[in-house]
Amino acid sequence: MVKIIEKPQNLKILEITQKYPKQSVTVDVTERDKYGFPVNGKVLLHASAINLMVDKIKYTQGDLYTFYTGSIDEDAE
């Protein structure tokens, strides 16, 4: 199930990975570092698997960054 965040908080990417463990998240980026990597953002969507989010992501606007917060190697076992 995809959860849509109604009033997202601006969080550091590290805080997002801690708050949403082993989740796919889509973030509206609010700050990038000098290399262009996301530093802060607002979580708009999260789900246990990215395939559950694809349809919702297509209709979401913003400077989006979608990533998995867990360890891929660890979860593949």
C-alpha positions as CSV (number, residue, x, y, z in Angstrom):
1,M,0.0,0.0,0.0
2,V,1.3,3.5,-0.9
3,K,1.0,6.1,1.8
4,I,0.6,9.7,0.7
5,I,1.9,12.3,3.2
6,E,-0.6,15.2,3.5
7,K,1.6,17.7,5.4
8,P,5.2,16.6,4.7
9,Q,8.0,17.9,7.0
10,N,11.3,19.1,5.6
11,L,13.9,16.5,6.7
12,K,17.5,15.6,6.0
13,I,17.9,12.6,3.7
14,L,19.6,10.7,6.6
15,E,16.5,11.5,8.8
16,I,14.2,10.1,6.1
17,T,16.2,6.8,5.9
18,Q,15.8,6.5,9.7
19,K,12.1,7.4,9.8
20,Y,11.1,5.2,6.9
21,P,13.3,2.0,7.2
22,K,13.2,-0.5,4.4
23,Q,10.8,1.7,2.4
24,S,10.8,3.2,-1.1
25,V,10.2,6.9,-0.7
26,T,9.6,9.8,-3.1
27,V,10.9,13.1,-1.8
28,D,10.4,16.7,-3.1
29,V,13.9,17.9,-2.8
30,T,14.3,21.3,-1.0
31,E,18.1,21.5,-0.9
32,R,20.9,20.0,-2.9
33,D,24.7,20.0,-2.1
34,K,27.3,21.6,-4.4
35,Y,27.4,18.4,-6.5
36,G,23.6,18.3,-7.0
37,F,22.9,15.5,-4.6
38,P,19.7,15.8,-2.4
39,V,20.4,17.0,1.1
40,N,16.9,17.9,2.4
41,G,13.4,17.1,1.2
42,K,9.8,16.4,2.0
43,V,8.5,12.9,1.8
44,L,5.5,12.8,-0.4
45,L,5.0,9.0,-0.8
46,H,6.3,5.9,0.8
47,A,5.7,2.2,0.3
48,S,7.3,-1.2,0.9
49,A,8.2,-1.6,-2.8
50,I,8.7,0.9,-5.6
51,N,6.4,-1.0,-8.0
52,L,3.5,0.0,-5.7
53,M,4.4,3.7,-6.2
54,V,5.0,4.0,-9.9
55,D,1.5,5.1,-10.9
56,K,1.4,7.8,-8.1
57,I,4.9,9.1,-9.0
58,K,3.8,9.8,-12.6
59,Y,1.3,12.3,-11.4
60,T,3.5,14.0,-8.7
61,Q,5.2,17.3,-9.5
62,G,8.3,18.8,-8.0
63,D,12.0,18.2,-7.9
64,L,11.6,14.5,-7.1
65,Y,14.0,12.0,-5.8
66,T,12.9,8.4,-5.3
67,F,15.0,5.9,-3.4
68,Y,15.0,2.8,-1.2
69,T,16.0,3.4,2.4
70,G,17.2,-0.1,3.2
71,S,20.3,-2.1,2.2
72,I,19.5,-3.9,-1.1
73,D,22.0,-6.7,-0.4
74,E,20.6,-7.3,3.1
75,D,17.0,-7.4,1.9
76,A,17.7,-9.7,-1.0
77,E,18.6,-12.7,1.2
